[in-house]
Amino acid sequence: MGVDSHRDLLVWKKAIDLVVSCYRITAKFPKTEQYGLTSQLQRAAVSVPANIAEGKGRASTGAYLNHLSIAAGSLAELDTHLVVGHELGLLSDTGLIEIQKQLEEVGRMLTGLRKSLE
């Protein structure tokens, strides 16, 4: 069974789950962060599956790899925002550990997909 669409990719599905987790976390952030950390964190999270999807939709492997690289960069950005949220006391130790497990899983899957395409 082949992969016809980005929706068939397990890494895309896991990245969507990560987005949902990030939105749930930021829903608990104070309103004063709505246009700051909340917005930055949500945009970085959404960028991961969006770039996986956009890359899959491109006509060349090179473009696909480029978008997967952007997704990996967004994942690193997301990790940074989560650490900042934790350091500011907006995210508990347990919350950070749980979301980082998801983040690391998506990162490993992205790396595997990139290697399979190279």
MIKE-65379 format. One record per residue (C-alpha): residue in one letter; x, y, z; residue number from 1. Coordinates in pm, whole numbers, m for minus. Layout:
A, X, Y, Z, NUM
...
# end
This chain:
M, 0, 0, 0, 1
G, 152, 329, m112, 2
V, 146, 675, 30, 3
D, m74, 882, m199, 4
S, m139, 1181, 24, 5
H, 16, 1361, 317, 6
R, m283, 1228, 515, 7
D, m141, 876, 469, 8
L, 184, 970, 645, 9
L, 206, 862, 1009, 10
V, 446, 1149, 1080, 11
W, 183, 1398, 958, 12
K, m80, 1237, 1183, 13
K, 154, 1249, 1484, 14
A, 236, 1613, 1404, 15
I, m137, 1694, 1402, 16
D, m165, 1528, 1746, 17
L, 123, 1749, 1861, 18
V, m60, 2060, 1738, 19
V, m371, 1961, 1933, 20
S, m161, 1909, 2247, 21
C, 0, 2251, 2202, 22
Y, m337, 2421, 2165, 23
R, m458, 2250, 2481, 24
I, m150, 2368, 2668, 25
T, m174, 2727, 2545, 26
A, m545, 2741, 2634, 27
K, m423, 2750, 2995, 28
F, m176, 3032, 2935, 29
P, m273, 3378, 3064, 30
K, m451, 3614, 2826, 31
T, m150, 3846, 2845, 32
E, 39, 3588, 2639, 33
Q, m225, 3567, 2364, 34
Y, m18, 3771, 2118, 35
G, 316, 3661, 2258, 36
L, 421, 3313, 2353, 37
T, 80, 3156, 2285, 38
S, 75, 3279, 1926, 39
Q, 439, 3188, 1862, 40
L, 399, 2839, 2007, 41
Q, 82, 2767, 1810, 42
R, 230, 2892, 1483, 43
A, 545, 2683, 1525, 44
A, 332, 2376, 1605, 45
V, 104, 2420, 1303, 46
S, 404, 2478, 1078, 47
V, 526, 2120, 1132, 48
P, 236, 1926, 971, 49
A, 174, 2210, 725, 50
N, 526, 2182, 585, 51
I, 508, 1803, 577, 52
A, 189, 1833, 373, 53
E, 321, 2105, 145, 54
G, 640, 1912, 79, 55
K, 447, 1594, 0, 56
G, 242, 1792, m249, 57
R, 548, 1923, m434, 58
A, 657, 1772, m764, 59
S, 1020, 1705, m674, 60
T, 1204, 1515, m403, 61
G, 1431, 1815, m349, 62
A, 1136, 2041, m271, 63
Y, 990, 1773, m43, 64
L, 1320, 1747, 146, 65
N, 1336, 2125, 176, 66
H, 989, 2138, 335, 67
L, 1076, 1852, 569, 68
S, 1381, 2054, 672, 69
I, 1157, 2354, 743, 70
A, 927, 2127, 947, 71
A, 1229, 2011, 1150, 72
G, 1325, 2375, 1209, 73
S, 974, 2453, 1328, 74
L, 995, 2157, 1562, 75
A, 1313, 2302, 1716, 76
E, 1143, 2641, 1743, 77
L, 845, 2475, 1913, 78
D, 1076, 2302, 2161, 79
T, 1228, 2640, 2246, 80
H, 889, 2801, 2303, 81
L, 786, 2512, 2528, 82
V, 1103, 2547, 2737, 83
V, 1041, 2922, 2771, 84
G, 683, 2852, 2879, 85
H, 812, 2607, 3137, 86
E, 1077, 2849, 3265, 87
L, 809, 3118, 3303, 88
G, 597, 2879, 3507, 89
L, 325, 2851, 3243, 90
L, 390, 2483, 3183, 91
S, 442, 2222, 3456, 92
D, 731, 1976, 3468, 93
T, 491, 1695, 3382, 94
G, 333, 1895, 3101, 95
L, 672, 1969, 2949, 96
I, 784, 1605, 2972, 97
E, 465, 1479, 2807, 98
I, 473, 1724, 2517, 99
Q, 845, 1669, 2464, 100
K, 782, 1296, 2423, 101
Q, 549, 1379, 2135, 102
L, 792, 1633, 1996, 103
E, 1080, 1383, 2004, 104
E, 870, 1114, 1836, 105
V, 777, 1349, 1552, 106
G, 1143, 1452, 1525, 107
R, 1260, 1092, 1494, 108
M, 994, 1022, 1232, 109
L, 1087, 1333, 1034, 110
T, 1452, 1229, 1039, 111
G, 1360, 882, 918, 112
L, 1146, 1018, 637, 113
R, 1420, 1259, 530, 114
K, 1679, 978, 526, 115
S, 1449, 753, 321, 116
L, 1416, 1027, 58, 117
E, 1786, 1118, 37, 118
# end
